[in-house]
Amino acid sequence: MKGKHYFATLFVLLVAGFILTSCTKSETVDPFEIKLANSSTLGSYLTDKAGNALYFFANDANGLNNCTGGCTTAWPIFTVAMFTMDKLAPGLSFADFGTINAGTGNQVTYKGWPLYYYAPGGVREQPNLTSGEGVNKLWFVAKPDYTIMLANAQLVGADGKNYIVSSTNVYSEGVGKTSYFTDLVGRTLYAFAKDSSNLNKYTKADLSNNGVWPIYETDKIVVPSILDKTLFSSLTIYGKKQLTYKGWPMYYYGPDADASGLFRGNNKGVSVPKPNIWPVFLKDSPAAPKK
């Protein structure tokens, strides 16, 4: 009898252990709050732990949340409670993230861009979808490797004046937002009016003037889907690769940096030394002239 009781007890313990182990496995929680997903058309992009795509808003070039009023229904902010390094999936760097106070919570940012969900009509987009890409030409999936992003903001020259750009690419004083190119961290990109197609006429061989108008040094082309990737290329200038658009070499403006060394949202170069000499890049900028 004792032997029977022993085996019965052992059987019960084994079954209980199996059930406990099975429950533990099924209840395992994914520790990563932010992940990377991949799309055959869009490439790599950020998601939350459930696979919901995260988005950038072109109006947020200054690093602040500029989605207000009715915008907040369709584009809820992305938050992470107690945001720490261990909540990031492999391939992501904690240094690239931050948070801002968006009124309704501490919104997570990536490379200075506040992150959002897409919820058309107030209904959250399903996981593994990217239907918010290109909405109103202002919303784009949050890619970790953009070499070109779009900003939509007021142009304010180094002279403190507001500028707008006409359909013929002519600058004049005025109030209104302009959609223009930046790099991934929101730093404004400029063309030099005296350049020719794939010909940099500004940069000196010793790079002594590269501090004022640094070349945009890359040959990688990762752009929002509303831009034609084939219109981008690169040239080699004194051993360095400089990105081009429609043949125009791309530059930064060194003094766009503010007192803390940040460039986000600044586009002072549009008035230096006067308007139309260093224009920002627009999707519809005319092609650079031949030599």
Buried (B, 14 or more C-beta within 10 A) or exposed (E): EEEEEEEEEEEEEEEEEEEEEEEEEEEEEEEBBBBBBEBEEBBBBBBBBEEBBBBBBBBBBBBBBBBEEEBBEBBBBBBBEEBEEEBBBEEBEEEBBBBBEBEEBBBBBBBBBBBBBBBEEEEEBEEEEBEBBBBEBBBBBBBBEBBBBBBBBBBBBBBEBEBBBEEEEEBEEBEEBBBBBBBBBBBBBBBBEEBBBBBBEBBEEEBEEBEBBBBBBBBEBBBBEBBEEEBBBBBEBEEBBBBBBBBBBBBBBBBBBEEEEBBBBBBBBBBBEEBBBBBBBBBEBEEBEEE
